[in-house]
Amino acid sequence: MNSKQQNLLEKSQTAQKWKFSDIIAIPEIKQRWEKVRKYFFLRESTYDMTNRCNIQCEGCYYYEGSKSIAKENNDPIKWQQLMTNEKKRGITYVVLAGAEPSLVPDLCETCFREIPYGCIATNGLKRIPASIDYQIHLSIWGNDQTSLKTRNAKNMLRRQMDNYKNDPRAVFVYTVTPHNIDDINEVVDFISTNNGKLTFNMFSAPVGYDGGLRHNDISLLKTRKTMQRICSEYPENIYFSNYNIVTHTHKLGLHDLFSCPYPRMNASTDIGLGRSFRQYRTDLTWDRTMSCCVPDTDCADCRHYAAGSAVITAKMFRHATNPYLFSAWLDYVGVYLAVWVRGYEKDKNLCSDLVAPPGHEIFEH
């Protein structure tokens, strides 16, 4: 960025009122804007593929509420019919989750054949066939010693890497808890050595959870500082930005910061996720009052990476008040697309500072 453009960004932190047309006239912003806007056609819903799992994790949101006792529908024809109807509704992106979707690869294959954009959230202990060309999100909860305590499975990181090393679909998702912050450097170094890609998630407590994984002011601040350091040390291997760091380690959860647009917290059915999003259970039913990307999560404590991918990206106009804030938002959208969309190449972040969310401050807790 040249000195003239840098001056524009510095001026944007003042009270000057900006027009959107002037913001996107800045060359670097315009280039990034034109790149990300091509993906605005994505409309997601999520699908629980099975209520079975091959491990038992503390604080798993899936086994809260009634969704885990829904009867499984394992008929590929029924799933194909569902995906066909979803396309007719305008759904262009699917998130396959549940307990452990790798246990039903035939159903995942059925979904992929009907809707080519999507992601599978998995613990990574069972390899998903390469023919299913979705992004694969591999959950990490610390190094193998820490992970064993919360997930009851040995050598998880090594087994995940054995299954997905050099797999272009794979994104390792490190869920940060108050107890695994100090493991981050070791884990990222291991993933970097094996040419892997990683992003961060924040543990978000299920409804009624009172265990020790819930974040507090001290752990949020420590996580923020650790993320800043590690992202600067491994820029080629981490999908994250300074705005991701701020918004996901903020004292306030995502709903309080941005107002969640998912149906569970949004009564409107007029536009956006309130109208289009559904969260299907394993019996292919859905309940609007419970529909969000991580159902049965305590909304006040939600800092989940999947939630932020929709909650924050949906608030474009709230960020389009000056080049400084809009650059931070564009960085966030770039991370979202790199993490969730096959073939999207993340660019260098535009914003090198910690930017406060609109209408809020950056709390130092």
N, C-alpha and C positions, 0 to 999 in steps of 0.2 A: 504494500500500500504506500503510495507516494505521500509527500508532506501535505499537499493540498487536501487529499482525501482524509489523512489523519486529522487535520485541523477540523474537517467537517464532523468527524466522529467526536472530537473533543468538545466542539460547540454544541453537539447534540445533548450533552449532559447539562446544559443550561436550560433556562426557561423558554428558549426559542420554540415556537410552534412550527411543526414540520408538516408538510403535505406528504402523503404516501408517494406521490409521483416523484417528489424530490428525493425521498429516501432511496427508492429503487433506481434512481438515476446515477447513484454512486456506482462506478463500474464493478467493484468487487461484490457489492451487494446485489446488483442487477444480475450478474453472472450466477451467483448462488441461488437467487430467487427463481431465475428461469430454470435452473436444474431441479429444484425441489418441487416446484409447482406442477411438474409433469406427473407427479404421483398423487395429486389430490383426488384422483378417481378411486383410490382405495377406500373400501367400506367394509369394516370388519364385523364378524361375530365369532364367538368362541364355542367350542364343542368338547364335552367330556366324552372321551372315547371308551373308557373303561373305569370301573370303580375298584379295580385291583391294582396293587403295587407290589414291587419286589423288595422294598425297604420300608422302614417306619421312621419318619422324621418328626422330631418334636416341633410343635407349632405349625403343622401342616394345615393350611386353610381348607383343603379338600375334604377332610374328615370332620369338619364342623358343619352343622346344619343337616338338612335332609337330602342333599344332592347325592351323598355317598351311598345312600340306601336305595336309590332309584334302580329299577331292574335294567340290566344291560340288554340292549338290542344289538345283536351281533350279525344281523342280516345285511350283507353288502348291498343287496338290492334296495332295502329301505334307506340305507345311507346314501346311495346314489340318488334316489328320489328326493331325499332331503336336500342334497347339494344342488340338484336341478332346480328345485323350488327356491333355494336361496339365491341362485343366480337371477331368477325372475324377480326376486325382491330387490335386486341391485347389489347384493353382496359380492364383493370382488376379492376379499381376503379372509382366510380362515386361520384361526388359532386352535390347534388341536392339543388338548391338555387332558385334564381329568386327574386320575391318580397317575397311571403310567402308560401313555399311548404306545410305547414301543412293544407292549404285550399284544397289541392288535394291529400288526403291520398291514394286514389285508384291508382293514377299514381305512387306515391312513392312505393307502394306495388308491382306494375308491375316491376319497375326497380330492386327492391330487389330480386324478384324471378329469374331474369335473371343474375344479377351480384351481388354476395353476399358481396363484400367489398365496403363500401361507407360511406358517411356522409351526413347529412341533416343540413343545416344552417337555423335556425328558431328563431323567437322572443320568442317562448315558451309559448304564450298565449293560444294556442290550442294544446292539447296533441296529439302526434303522436302515433298511435297504437303500442303496444309492438311487434306485429308480424313483424314489419319492423325493423330488428335487425341491423341497421346502427348506427354509432356514431351520437349523436344529439348535435349540437353546439347551445347553448342558448346565445343570444347576450345580454350583459349588458352594459349600458352606464352611470354608476354611481349609487348612491343610488336612492331611489324612488323619492326624491324631485328633484334631478338634472336630472334624467331620464325624468321626466314629462316635463321639459322645452324643451328638445331636441327631445322627442319621442311622446309627446302628449298622453300618456297613464298613468293611475294611478296604483300604487301598483304593478308595473311590477315584481319586484324581488320576492315578496311574491307569486304572481300568478304563476310565473315560478317554484318556489320551490314546491308549491302545486301540480303542474302537474308532476314534475320530481324528487321529493325527493326519494332517494334510488334507482333510476333508473340507472343501470350500463352503460347505453348508454350515459348518460348526461355529457357534459363538458360545464361549464359556461365560456363564452368568454368575458372578460372585455375589452371593447374598450376604451382606454385611450385618452382623449382629454385634452386640457389645463385647462378645467373647472372642471374636475372630479378627478383629481389626489388626492385631499384630501379626497375623498370618499372611496378610495381603502381599507383602513384598516377596515372601517365599513362593507363594502360588503364582504371582504374575511372572516372576523370574522363570519358573518352570514352564509356564505356558509360552513365554517369549522364546525360550531356548528351543521349544518344539514348534516354533513358527505359528502359534495359535493366536486367535483373536479373543478379546475379553471385554465385557462391559460389567457395570455394577448394578446391583439391586440392593434395596434396603429391606431388612426384615420388617414386615408390617403385621402386627398382631391380629390373629383371628378374634372374632367376637368372643368375649369371655375369657380370653387367655390371660393368665396372671403369672406366667413363668418368667425366667430370667433373660429371655431373648428380646424383650421389648426395649426399645431405645429410650434413653434419657438425655438430658441436656449435655452431660459430659461426653457420652458416647457419640452424640451427633457432631459435636465440635471436633472430637478426635478423629472421627471418620472424615470430616471435611478436610482437615489438614493432611491426613494420610492420602486421600484421593488427589489433592493438589500436587503433592510430592510425587506420587507414583505415576500420575498422568504425564508429568514433565519428564520422568525418567524413561518411560516406555511409550512414546507417542505413536509408534508404528504398530503397536499391538493392542492398544486400548481404544475402544469406541466410547468416548465420553467428552464432555466439554465443561468449561467453567460454569455454564448455566445449569447443566445437569447437576453439578456438585452443589450449587447453591439451593436449587429447588428441592433436591432429594435429601438434603441434610438440614433443611430449615426446621426451626422450632415448631412451625405449623405444618400440618399435613397438607397434602395436595388439594383436598376439598376446601379447606379453609383458605388456602392461597388463591385458588383459581375457580372454585365452584365446579364440582364434578359434573360432566355432561352425561354420564351413564344413566340408564333408566332408574336404577336403584335410588339415586339421589336427585333425579331430574324428572319432575312430573310432566314436563312438556313432551308432546308427541308431534310437534309441528315440524321440526327440522333436526338434522344432525343425528347424533347417537341416540337421542331420546326417541327418535322415530325408527331408526334402522337396526340398532344393536339388539341382539338376542344372545343369551347364554344357555345353550342346550345341554341338558343332562343326558346320561347314558341311555335313557329310555326315549330320547328324541323329543321330550317335552321341554317347555321353558316357562319361567315365571317372571313377568316383568318387574314385580316388586323386589326381586332378588338379583336382577340382571346387572352384572358389572364384570369387568375382566378378571377380578379376583373375588368372587362372591364369598360372603361370610367373613370378610376382613373387616376389622373395626375401622370404619371410615375416618374417624378422627386421627387414627394412627397410620393411615395409608400413605406410604412413600414408595409404593411399588413401581418398578421400572415399566411394567406393562401398562399400568394406569397412567403414568406420566406421558407415555407415548401418545395417548389420545387426549388426556386432560389438557396438557400444555400446548400441544400442536393445534388443538381446536381453538385456542385463544389468540389467534394471529392478530386480530385488530387491536386487542388490548396491548400488544407489544409494538404495534406499528405507529408509535408516537414520536420516535426519533431514531436515527441510524444506530445509535449505541445499543439500545434495547432490542431493536429489530435484528441486529447482527447476532446478539446472544440467542434470540429465538431461532434464527436460521441455523446457528450451530446446533441447537437442540434438535431441530428437525433433521439435520444431516446425520446426527447420531442415531436418531430413531430409524431412518431409512436404511442406514448401514447395518443396523442390528436386525431389522425385520425383513428386509427385501433382498432376495437373491440377486446378486450382480450389481448392487448399488455400491459405488466406490465413494468412501468418505473423503472429503477434502480437509485441508488444514483449517482449524477453527479461525473464525474472523475475530472473535473477541477474546482478548488475553486477560481481562479483568473479571472479578467477581461482581456481577450485576444484580441488583436487588429486583425481585419480582415486582411488577407494577402494583403500586399502592401499598407496598410493604418495605420493611428494612431488612438488611442482612444482619440477623441477630448473631451476636457472639456468645449467646447463651449465658 
